[in-house]
Amino acid sequence: MLVLPLSVLALVIWLGLIFCHGRFWQAGPILRPVRGAQLAGQKCPEVCVVVPARDEAASVVQSVGSLLAQDYPGELHVILVDDNSTDGTGRLARSVPDPKKRLTVVNGRARPPGWSGKLWAVAQGVARARELMPDSSGFVLLTDADITHDPRHISTLVAKAQADHLDQVSEMVELNCASAAERMLVPAFVFFFTLLYPFASVNNPRSRVAGAAGGTVLVRWSALARIGGIESLRGALIDDCTLAAHIKHSGGAIYLGHSCLARSIRPYPNPVDIWRMVARTAYVQLDYSPMMLVGTIIGMTLLWLVPMQLALFGHGLPCLLGAGAWVMSMASYTPTLRRFGQSPAWAMLLPAIAGFYMLATIGSAVDHHRGRGVVWKSRAYTEPDGAISTSMRGEGRATVMNRTMGDDVG
């Protein structure tokens, strides 16, 4: 009989996750907002914001406007790279009022072989930043054209980096949770992210776990130069965590937390929208490996589906052990639900939600093996050279979810 060993294994795994996995279930750190006036009188480092944008007409005016309205007292430049948009993204960005003359819009060049679209746009923005600030020893802020920023955001990020001597400060921006699909699936997305990249482990310099959230990544120029610049990441389709891994493994100190000052305005009104978002790079994170895909399916089944099945349909000791594992999984999800203002009752549906993400991951693999590859913003990536290795991710785990909601492969 395999029922009893499975129930024991599921319970032991959950005990290990709860007590020995970086406190992933906690709400996570949030930076206290800092106003620009609080930095007045200090020597504020220069900051250059680089925004890659491809067909972002729906959000670019709000996003750029929020960046130009920052209260940061130091020198600040905003560079938007119009990545061959067809919807007037660049024109709309140029129309945003810019009384302090902080904005530069760059017309993106054609993507060379071996580069992902987003990173090629970022590289052009970084190059332009160096032209504007050739001697800067400050920071580059990488963000997306679907993110809006509180006026205090850049001051808060810089204050954190300066106070703790960090090479990188990244925050998971607030995500939309308005539609029924978002209420059901978005909190779980954040929960799975923290399970893969426990913030306490990411922020621990003794841990090899490195992670970042692409909506907000503040990086020191010196750290970027140390890893070989954006060119060292050029083929990565999961660019945020690739950058974090390079910086941390080169000896840099990094921080990852939740943001209360930046928000994604990209909606995901239907389940199919979230499916496509997940499926576009889930198989990339598995290194395009069928064996890792099988391991992921087995791991997710054991973590999310088996405990519920044993609790509802088992008998005797397996039922009790399965119920214990199920309760722990639901309890670990509750802080995330509270963060999104959702009822803890949603935790009962976590097995079904995990099943959705598992099927989307399988769909990502099917797309790849059918030759469709990663498709985003009308570009297709079918070659595996964009994948990052498990050693660079510093994870070594088989249970993998795509973590790029709000980010664009481009």
N, C-alpha and C positions, 0 to 999 in steps of 0.2 A: 504493500500500500504506500503510495506516494503522498497521500493527503497529509499525514502527520509530519513528515519531513518538510514538506512545502510550508505548512503552517509555522513550524519552528523557524525555518529559514526566513520567512517574511517578517516574523516578529523580531528576530535577531537583527536583520538589516535595518528595520525601523528604529530599534533601540540605538544602533550604531549611528544612524543619521541624526537622531535627536540629540544625542549626548556627545558625539565625536566628530561632527561635520561642520565646524565653524559657525555654529548657532545660526544656520541658514534661515531658520523659521522666525527669527526675530524681525521686527519691523525694519531694522537697518538704520544706519546713521543719516542724519539730515543736517546740513550746514545751517548755522544761525545766520540770517541775512545781515549783511554789512553794507551800510550806506557809504557812498563816495565821500561824504563829509567826514566820516570817521577816519579816512585815509589822508585827509588833507594835512599838509605839513610833512608828510612822509615822502620819501623818494619812491614814487610809483613807477614800476617798470612798464615799458611800452608793451602794448597788446595789439596783435593783429588778428582779426577774426577772418577766417576763410570759410566761405559758404559755397559748396558745390551745388549747382542747381540745374536740373534737367526737367523741363516741362512742369514747372511748379507755379503756374499762373494763379492757381487758386489760393496759394498761401504766401507767395513771396513778398507781397506788399506788407502784410502784417509782420512777417518775420524780420525783414530788413528794417522796417520802421521801429521795431522793438530794440534792435541792435543799435540803431542810430540814436535812440533815446537813452542810452546807458548813462548813468551818473558817474562813471569812472573818471577820476580827476587826472589820470595820467594820459599820455599820448595813446590814442586809439584809432585804428584804421579798420574798416570793414571792406573786405574784398569778396565780391560775388563773382563766381566763374559760371558764365552761361554756357552750359555744356551742350551746345548745338540743339537748343530747344526749338520746338516748332509752334509754341503757343504764346510767344511774346514775353517769356519770362524776363529776359534782359531788359526789354523796353519798360516793362512794369517796374522793375527794380530801379531803373534810372529815374522814374517818375516820383519816387518817394522823396518827400522834403528832406533836405540835408543841409541845414543851416551852418553846421560846424565843418562841412566839407570833409566828412569822414569816409565817404563811400567811393569805391572804385569798382566798376563793372568790367570784367575781362571777357572777351569773346573767346570761348574755348576752341582749341585746335583739334584736328582729327586725332583719334586715339591710336597710338602706336601699338604694334603687336606686343603681347605679353603684359599689357596693363589692363586692370579693370577700369571701367569708365569713371567711377567715382574717384578713385585714387589718382587717375590722370588729371581730373579736374582739380583735385586738391593740390597736386604737385604744381600745376600752373599757378594756383593761388598763392602757394608758399613761395614760389619763385618771384612773383610780383611783390609779395610782402618784403622779401629781401631787397628788392630794388627800392622800395619805399623806406625801409629801415635797415640799411646795410650793416650797421654796427650794433644793432639791438642785441641785448642780452636778456630780453624779457620773455614774453610768452606768445605762442600761437594758440588761438582757440578755434578748434574744428567743430562746426555745428552744421545742422541741416536747414534747408529752406522751408521746412514745415514745422519749425520750432519757434515759439514766441518766448521772449525773455523779459522778466521783470527788470525795471531799471537798475536794481541793485545786484543783478546776477554776476556781472563781470567783477565788480568790486569784491563780492563774496568769494568767488573762485580764487582771485589773486590773493586775497587775505589768507585763505586756507593754505595755498601753496607757499606763501612767504612764511607764515607762522610755523609750519611743520616741515619746511625745507623739502618740499615734494617736487618731483620732476613731472608728475602728471596728476591732474585732478579731473575726475570724470563723475558725472551724475546721470542716473536714469531719470529722464524727464517724466513729468506727469503725462499719462496717456488718457485718451478719450475713453470714457466708460458710460456712454449715454444710450446707445442702441441696445436691444436685447442681446444681440451677438456679442457686443463689447462687454456687457455686464457678465455674461456667462464665461467668456474666453479670455478677456484681457487680464483680469487679476491672476488667472492661472499662468498666463505667459510670464508675468513678473515673478511669480512663485517658482516656476521652473528655472528661470534665469538665476535666482538666488540659490537654488539647489545646485545648479552647475557651478556657479561662481559665488560661493559664500563671501559676503562682503568682508567679514572679519578675516578670512583667509587671504583675500586679495590685498587687504590693507596691512597684513602682517609681513614684515620684510623677511621673516624666516621661512615663510611658505612660498612654494614655487607657483602657486595658483595666481594667475594674472587675468584680469578681466577689465572691461570698460564698456560704457554705453555710448554709442556713436553720436547721440544727440548733443552731448556736451563733453568735449575732451580738451582740456587746457594743458598744453605741453610747453616745457621750457625749450628755448632754441638750442641750448647746450645739449640737452638730452636727445633732441631730434638729430643734431649733428653727430652725436656719439654712435647712434645706430645706423648711420649712413643715409639719413634723410628719408623722405617719402619713397624714394626709389627702392629702398630695401624692402618695401611692402608691396611693390607694384602689381603683383599678380593676385593679391589676396582679395577674395570676395567677402570675407568676414574681417573687415579692416580694423574695427575698433579693438577687438581682443588681440589681434595680431600685433598692433602697435603697443598695447599694454604689455604683451609678453616680451617684445623686443626691449622695451625700456626697463622692465623689472629684471629681466635676466641679464641685462648689461650693468646691473648694479644700482639702478634708479629706484627711488621710493615713489609709490603710487597710492592713490586713494580712489575708492569707488563708494558712492552713496546714492541716496534718493534726493531728488530736487524738489523744493517747494517754490522755486523761482523760474522754472522753465517748463513749458508745456507743449506737447505735440498737438497740432491742430489738424493732423491727417485723420479723417474718419475711416472707420471700418464698419459700415452699416450692416453688412450681412456676413454670415459664416463663411461664404465662399471668398470674401475679401481677405479674411484672416487665414484661410487655407492657402491662398496664393502667396501671401506674405511669408508663411512658414515654409511652404514647399519650395520657394525659390532658392533657398540655400541650406536647407536641413541636411541634404546629402553631402554638401560640401564639408560640413562640420564632421561628418563621418569619414572624411578622407576618401569618399567615393568607394568605400569598402563594403562589399556584400556581407562579409563576415561581421563587421561592426554593426551593420544594419540588423543582422540576425541577433546579435548580442543585445542591441538596443531594444528590439521587440521583446526578447525574453526578459530583460531587466524591467521594462515598463510593465509587462504583464505581471511579473512577480510583485512589483511595488504597488501597483494601483488596482489591478483587477482581481488577483488571487485573494487578498484579504477580504474584499467585499463578498466575493463568491463564498468563501468559507464562513463568513459571519452570517450570511443569509441562508445558505443551503447546507452548511456542514453540521456535524453532530459531535457532541462530547468535547474532548480537548481541542481538536482542530478548530471547532467553531469558536471556542473561547480565545485561542491564540490568534485566529484570523480577526476576530472582533477587536482584540487589543491592538493589532497592527493597523486596522482600519481607523480606529479611534485616534491613534497617534498621527496618522496621515491627515485626518480632518483637523485635529488640534493644531498641527503645524501650519495649516493653510489659513487658519482663522486670523492671525495678525495681518496678513496680506489683504484679506477681505475687508477688515476694519479700515485699513489704509484707504481703500477705494470707497468706503462708505456703504459697503454691501452687507447683506444679512449673512450671519454665520451659517445659515441653512444651506447656502450654496456649496458648502464643503461636502455635503452628502453626494453632490453630483461630480465630485472630483474624479472618480474612476471613469465616468463617461467623458468628461472633458479631456482627461489624459488619453483616452481612446481616440478622440478627435485628433489630438496632436500626433499620436502614433501613426494614424492613418495618413496624415499629411506628410509625415516623414517618409512613409512608404511611397506615397505619391511622388515625392521629390526624387526618390531612387528610380521609380518607374520612368519619370520624365528623362532622367539622365540616360538610362539604358536604352530608351527609345530614340536617343539622339537629340532630344529637345533641349537638354541641359538647363542651365539657370537662365531664366528669361525675366528681365526687368527693364522698364523704361524703353521698350522696343529693341533691346539688345539681348543677344543670346550668347551664353558662355558654355561651350560644350567640352572644352579641354579641362583636365584636372589640375592645370598648373596654378590655379587660383587657390587650391586647398592649402590649409596650413597643417603642419604635422602635429601629432599629439604631443611630441616633446616640446614644441614651441608653445602650445597652449598650456602645458604644465598641468594637465588634468588627469589623464589616464583613466577616465571613466567611460563606460559604454553607453550610459543613459544620456542621450544628447538631444537637445532641442535647439532649434534656431533661435537666436536671441537678437534679431536685428529689427524688431518693430520700430518704425519711425526712422530707420536708416535706409539709404538708397544704394543699391549696387551701382546703378547708373549706367 
